[in-house]
Amino acid sequence: MSAEKKRKQVRVWMDGCFDMVHFGHANALRQGKEMGDYLAVGVHSDSEISKHKGPPVYNEQERYKMVRAIKWVDEVIEDAPYVTTLETMDQYNIDFCVHGDDITTTAEGQDTYHLVKAANRYKECKRTQGVSTTDLVGRMLLVTKTHHQKEGAEIDKAHVGAIGKDSFSRSPWTGCSQFLATSRKIIQFSGGKDPQPGDRIVYVAGAFDLFHILLTKWQKVAEQGEFVIVGLHTDPIVNRYKGCNYPIMNLHERVLSVLACRYVSEVVIGAPYSVTNELMDHFKVDVVCHGQTPIMPDIDGSDPYAEPKRQGKFKIIDSKNSLTTQMIIDRIIKNRLEYESRNKKKEAKELKIMQHLKDQSEQSI
């Protein structure tokens, strides 16, 4: 028997709320998977989250489904305990638990990982700077466009809250800085695979703003072929056809969220609104898909899907999903005061812990 076959499979555990799933969640899971061979992810129930943090935006069934769609996840454990226990890890034959380098506590202020830390079955990964669920909820409540990537202009500095001289007045986890995209991060998220001979190539374009919106649609799109290419529209284009403060996530943020989905093979960053013959020929597209949402004409009044329709390669996909980004925003606005209170309490708790750690550090000097 070879040494490879004898080597024991390293099983990793990660858990969390995974509310408003975004590329920060995905990046943590990617890092966790790199530490072992098999990644089991525990997702907390609605009741557990409400007890310790406040009401989640998405319900538990929606959150279970979103986590299963992240390509580094091997298994989802539903209704995972809020405090990670050794019994849970042993039940699933887990070697160690991984969490980001931020702080997570119960409603009583207890470290949710104190048990696995004491047993020396805990490892940390780097938290992704520039994004948090709290930040995304805040964008929806504020109805601003400061997070958009503007064409031909500098990044709006109004959203760069945690980088300036007053950075220590905000929590580094809740008070987010502007996300800075890098080629390395995109490579880490990319599959790097080319279509194989005979693969049917599918193209679908849109804003794909929040993870749940792209999830069910891409499951249906993936049924149309073996290689799925997603065209992501720029922030100004999305804002033109959706209005208000859309997109909630800017182009760079949406790229990573899309790449994290197991149904996606490739992403076109800043895809043209109209699907041209040149684009279809370049990617050897066999079919162009669109959901059942109304199609807004291009800026010149033309049909953006005229060319694939002319070639007989256009198909409407029914994702069977009635949940929209606006519906999620409506949920947040309906419970606005509750979410604002939750966000303030969360940051206050983090700042208190930061001060405690700072005091301990000064005392040890």
N, C-alpha and C positions, 0 to 999 in steps of 0.2 A: 504494500500500500504506500502511495507517495506521501511526502510530507504535507502537501497541500490538502490531501484528503483527510489526514490525521488532525489537521488544525481545527480547533473548536471554533464554531461560529460565534462571533462576538455580537451579543444582542444589547441594543441601546434603548433606553426609555427616555422620552421627552413628554411633557404634559403642559396643559395650559387651557385658557378660555378659547383662544382662536376666534375671537369676535372680530368682525370686519377684517377677515384674512387679507394680508398684504405681503409685499415682498420681504418685509422684515421677519415675519413668521417663517416664510419660505427659506430665507437665508439661515435662520437658526436651525431649521430642520436639515438643511443641506450640510451644515457643519456637524450636526449630530450624527448624520449618516456616515460622514467621512471618518468618524471615530470608531466605527464598527462595521459589521456586515448586514445587520438587520435592524430596522428602526420601527419600534412600536410607539405609537403616539396616543397618550391618554387625553381625552377631551372632557372637561368638566360639564356637569349638567346645568340647566338654567337655575335650579334652586340653589346649588352650591355657589354659583357666581353671584346671584342676588344677595345671598347671605354675607359674602365676604367683600364684594366690590360694588354691587349695585346692579340694576337690570342690564342684561346683554342686549345688543341691538338685534342680533340674529338669534333665532331659537335653536335649541340643541340639535334638532334634526338637520337644519340648514348648516350648522357648524360642522357636524360629523361629515356631511357630504363634501364640504369645501376642503377639509383636511385630507380626505381620501383622494382628492384630485391633485394634490401636490406630489410631484414625481419622485421625491425622495422617501416618501412614506410607504412602508411595507404593510403596516397593520394599524387600524384605529381601534382604540379601546374606549368604548362609550361609558359615560357616567363615571369617569375616573375621580378618585378622592381629591379634594383640594389640597390636602397635605399629603405629599408622596410618602407612602409607607413601604416598609421592607416586605410586608406580606404581599402587597400588590406586585412588587418587582419579582418576588420569588414565584408567585402564581404564573407569571408569564416568562419565567426562566431568564430574567434580565440580569446582565452583568453590572451595569451602572446606569445612573441617571445623568442627563445633560440638561443644563439650563444656561441662559444668557447671564452676562455679568451685571445685570440690573438686580433690583431687590423685589422679592415677592413675599407678601405677608398675609396672614389671615385677618379677619375683622378685629381680632384681639391684638394684632401687631406681632404675632409669632411667625418666624421664618418658616415658609411652607416646605423647605427642604432640610430642616434641622435633623430629621431622623436619618436620611440617607447620607448626610454630611458626617454625622456621628459614626456611621458604620463604614466610612471611607468608600462609599459607593456613589460618589458625586463628582462630576467634572463640569467645567464651564466652557462656554463658547462666547465669542464676541457678539455683542448686541449690534444690530445695524443702525448706524447713526442716521438721523434725519427723518424717522418715521415712527409712529406709534398709533395704536387704535384711538387713543385720546386725541391725538393731533387730527386724525381724519374726521372724527366726530366734531371736533372744534371747527374744521373747515366748513362742514355742513351747517353748523349753527351760525357761523359768522357771515356766510354767503359772500365771500370775497374771492378775488381772482389773483391774489398775491403769489400763489404757489405756481401759477402757470408759467411755462417757458415761452417767452415772447420772441417772435421771429424778428431778427434784425435789431434787437435791443438787449441791454444787460439784464441779468436776473434781477427782479424786483427785490430790493433788500428788506422790504417791510416784514417778510416772513422769517428773516434770519434772526430768530429770537434768542437762541442760546449760544451764539458765537461771540457776541460783543462783550464789553467790559462788565456788564451786569450779569454775566452767565451764571455766577454763583447764587443769584437770587432766584434762579429757576432750577427745577430738577433736570439733570441731564437726560432722564428717561422720558419724562412727560413733556418738558419744555423743549420741543424739537428744533433742531437747526435745519437749514436748507439741505435737502439731499443732494449730494454731489455724485453724479454718475461717472464711472470709470470703465475703461475697456476691460480691465481685469474682472470686474464684477459681472459684466455681461458674459464674458467667457465662462466664468464659474457657473452661471445659470444656463448656459447654452448646452444643447446636446451634442453639437458638433458633427451631426450625421448628415450625409447627403442622401437624396432619394436613390433607391436601388432600381436597377433596370426592371421595367414592368410595373413599378409603383404608379398608382393613380394619384395625381397631384391635385390637391384641393386648395383653393384660395378663398379667404373670407376676410373682409375689412370692416373696421369700425373703431369706436372709441374704446370699448372694453375697459370701462372705468373701474368698476369694483369686481372682485374676484367671482362673486356669485353670478354676475351677468354673463361672463364668458364661459362659465362652467357647463351649464346644461346645453348651451348652444353648441359648444365644441364637441360635446359627446355625440350629438347628432351629426355634426360636420365630419367628425372622424369616421363615421360609418360610410361616408361617401368615397373614401380613398385611404391610402396608406401613409401619405405624407401631407400634413396640414401646414399651410403657410398662412400666417396672420398678418394682415396689413394694418398698422396702427396709424390713425390720422393724427396730425399735429394738434396742439392745444387750440390755436386759432380756428382751425377747421371744425373741430368738435364744438367749440363755442359758437360758431356760426350756425350750425344746425341744431344744437341743443339749447343754447342760450344760458341765462342765469349765470351761475358760477361754475358751470361745467367746463372741462372735466374736473372732478373732485381730485383726482391724482394727475400730476403732469406727465408729459410724454415719457420722460426717463423712468419715472416710477411705474408707469403702466407697462413699459417694456419688460422689466424684471418680473412683474406679476404674471404677465402672459407667458414668459419663458419658464416660469415655475410650474405651469400646468402640464400634466402628463400627456394630454391629448395634442399638444402643439409641437411641431417639428422645427419651424423656422419663423422668424419675425422680420417684417419689413418696417423699419423705423421711419416714421414720417411718410407713410404711403400716400400717393396721390388720391384725391377723392374720387375721380373717375378712373375706372379700371380700363386701361388702354390696351391696344393690341401689342404694343411694345412690352408692357409689363407681363402680359400673358405669354408672349413668346419667350421672354427672358427666363421665366420660371417654368416654362413648359406646362402651363396650367391646363388640366383636363376639365375641371368644373369650378365655377365661381358660385359661392353660396351667399345667401342673405337671409336674415330672419324675417319675421312677419311684421316688423315695425315699418311704418311708412318711410319711403325713400325720398329725401329732399333733393330737388334738382341741384346740379352744380351751379357755380356762381354765374355762369353764362346762360342758365336756364335749361341746359341739356340733361339727359338721363345719364347718370354716372355708370349705369350698367348696360348702356346701349351696345357696346362692342361684344361683351360675352353673350348677350341676347342674340345679336346678329349671327354669332358663331354657333348658336345652339348649345352653349355651355353654361347657361345660367339656371340656378335652381333655388327655389324658396324652401327654407328649412323651418319646420315647426318644432321648436325646442320643448314645447309643452310646459314652459315655465312662464308664469304670469307675474313673477316678481321683478320689479324694475328698480333702477337706482332712485327714482323719485319716490317710490314706495318706502324705501329704506330711509330717505331723508324725512318723509312724513312721519315715520315711526319716531325718529329722533326729535323732530319738532314737537310732536304730540307730548313727549316726555322731556321737553327741553330743560325745565328746572331740575328734574331728577338727574339728567346727564351732566348738567353744569355742576351740580352739587357733588356728583360722583367724581368728576374730573378734579375739582378743587380739593376734595378730601384725599384723593390719591396722591396729588402732588405734595400736599402738606405732610402726608405720612412719609413720603420719600425724602423730603427736606429734613424732617426730624431724624430719620435714620442716618442721613448724610452728616448731620451735625454731630450725632452720637459717634460715628466712625471717626470724624475729624478730631473730636475731643480725645478719643482713645489713642489716636495716632500722636497727638501732641503730648499726652501723658507718658507715652513710651519713649519719647525722645530724651 
